[in-house]
Amino acid sequence: MSSELDDLYQDVILDHGRKPRNFRKIEGANRQAEGLNPLCGDHFKLYLKLDGDRIEDIAFDGSGCAISKASASLMTSAIKGKTVAEAEAMFARFHTLVTEGPDKVSMADLGKLAALSGVCEFPTRVKCASLVWHALKSALASQPTVVTTE
Amino acid sequence: MVAQVHPSPPEAEVVRLHRPVHEAYDVERVRCDFPILARPVRGRPLVYLDSAATTQKPRPVVEAMARFFDQENANVHRGVHFLSERATEAYEGARERVRRFLNARQASELVFVRGTTEALNLVAFTFGRARVGPGDEVLVSAMEHHSNIVPWQMLCEERRAKLVVAPIDDRGVLLLDELERRLGPRTRVLAVTHVSNALGTVNPVKRIVEIAHAHEVPVVVDGAQGAPHLPADVQDLDCDFYAFSGHKIYGPTGIGVLYGKAEHLEAMPPWQGGGDMILSVTFEKTTYNRIPYRFEAGTPNMAGAVGLAASLDWLAALPLEAARAHEEALLAYGTEVLSSVPGLRIVGTAPDKVAVLSFVFEDIHPHDIGTVLDREGIAVRTGHHCAQPLMQRLGLQATVRASLGLYNTRGELDALKVGLEKVRRMFA
């Protein structure tokens, strides 16, 4: 098995893909967005409970590949309790990580998101990892619309 | 691969029909025509199982196109000069080559287009627009590719007509009695695929045309996946339109063909306006050219047409029955190999199929399967295959699709199985 493949499907990714965290619907969510990848049919719904500027709760449901599901699981874990500004800064770091690679970003700031460091070697899978992040951006901008990665 | 014999044509046919299949088809020899098959991918030998997306191109096709550019290139139908004459001969020669391939009555029934998608749009927005009015119906099947759904949907929206769908069973077989039941007094067009791109199902087009014609409904056939694998004799099928793409039949991208019965093409309004599709233009009135030129506005894809003709020549030079038998044997072998993989389910089990193997594996997402196989040098398609309504009907989000061509081998199907075991080890 190629080492790039092992970097992509790290144990953390496989674990979060199999047993995604925050995989539920939030009743009474006050922000919501959908992420749809028309290329492969991945489809997630993201639910947020915003308390002022703070993301009090965040969860998702839907279906998709191991990468998109693990990314959603890691993202929701990483930004729960954070402020909107902190979440946006996290998005920027994540984006740099999956498009430019782990050398371009401080791994310490990424926390568990660092498990997605192998994605940059797989250009066709960047969309999978980014899907739910785009949904987050849409939810935070209060545009409760379907976002796509196409 | 074929012994040099020069008997009179009828004898040649006899020789071909009686040659034992396994002797006549030498797949290794065929592979030699495709340099790309010899290149390594990700450090491994390429296993190309994505021919339904696009086939690889044999050397004679690439060489014919290079020769056209090197020796004959000029604009067609315009210049009085030598090269324009040669280019026109090459382009119109390609049209005649396609006529023989489809057994059309006359070359003017063949319109060169970019591909099947453009052909279907052309029919929808000329023939369809003139024929379909408010309250009318367009009938399609549940297994259509988006390109044989969306143009009709757009037309129905524009004309306030209704898109009606003929259902399939769980194996992916079109239900003919259900189809016939939906051919009502308001049905203006039936659009159906020859072969399902996602499942490989072969539709009995000749029978479908008989049924539809009994209800006086014209039939548009999407031949993108049919023409590369099956005889596409438009007189025998008696379809009103037949569309296919060059790049799925060992030819280049950017060229395809719309066949239409002359009586239809003659009656159809033009589609795109421009040069070559006119006889005369004044600011008051334009007189349109005769068929097929009326539908070929602008400078056409001349090299593409030449490449397509070369691909049809290349196919014709193969021992055809043996080549088809090779594909059938690959399908049978692939079905057997995949069926022996625990947790794998083949999607699309129609009794009449071409060499397409769509499947799901455990609960592993097809995208993840595709990525792991890719690292083994194996190219498969994953996703909904531009047939989302079909996927919904089958209760699936996506499948993995291995689609085979004339150059594939049993060994490659064995490699697929080995690759799938690696997928299992990674995700199980």
Interface residues (C-beta under 8 A of the other chain):
Chain A: M1 S2 E4 L5 L8 Y9 L14 L39 C40 G41 D42 H43 S63 G64 C65 A66 I67 F122 T124 R125 C128
Chain B: R42 I364 H365 P366 H367 D368 T371 V372 R375 T382 G383 H384 Q388 M391 Q397 A398 K422 M426 F427
